[in-house]
Amino acid sequence: MSWFCCGSSWGPCGSAGGGACGTCNSGSHQCAWPNTSDACFNITRPDQCGEGLARRTCGHVFYVTSVCSGKCVSVSIADCGPDTNSFCGERSCCGSTCYTNRIIDLTPSAYSAIADLSSGLSPARIDS
């Protein structure tokens, strides 16, 4: 998992667009998912990294657990992303536990609830 800015100014973010769903806000527990629509999938192409991600649309709720802290946060889809195929093979580790490929972006509010924003990238388990 990584984090991104959207919507109104919050924490480290200035104002940004409302995301693909039009509701994205950095101060809310939200996320970006790479398979929210055909158009989104054609940009992010998680399949090129070997990821068979289910189609989930705006508002769908995921439970994201940090592998490092064990903390969990619920997030709803508010945007398309990350651009998974740009990060194929990228590894994020916590001790000897490593995950490969960036498949979810959290808003700073959601990310900071389970990990330190300064880490920028952290391994996570995603449950729907």
LINHU-V707483 format. One record per backbone hydrogen bond with DSSP energy under -1.0 kcal/mol. NH is the residue of the N-H (numbers start at 1). CO is the residue of the C=O. Records with the same first field share a line. If there is no record, write none. Layout:
NH: CO + CO
This chain:
2: 104
4: 106
7: 17
10: 13
13: 10
16: 7
21: 78
22: 19
24: 18
26: 6
28: 25
30: 28
31: 76
32: 105
33: 79
41: 37
42: 38
43: 40
44: 40
45: 41
48: 45
49: 46
50: 47
51: 46
56: 35
59: 77
60: 57
62: 75
63: 127
64: 73
65: 125
66: 71
67: 123
70: 66
73: 64
75: 62
76: 29
77: 60
78: 31
79: 31
84: 82
85: 44
86: 83
87: 84
90: 87
92: 99
94: 97
97: 94
99: 92
101: 90
105: 32
106: 2
107: 30
109: 26
111: 107
112: 108
114: 111
115: 111
119: 116
120: 117
121: 119
122: 1
125: 65
127: 63
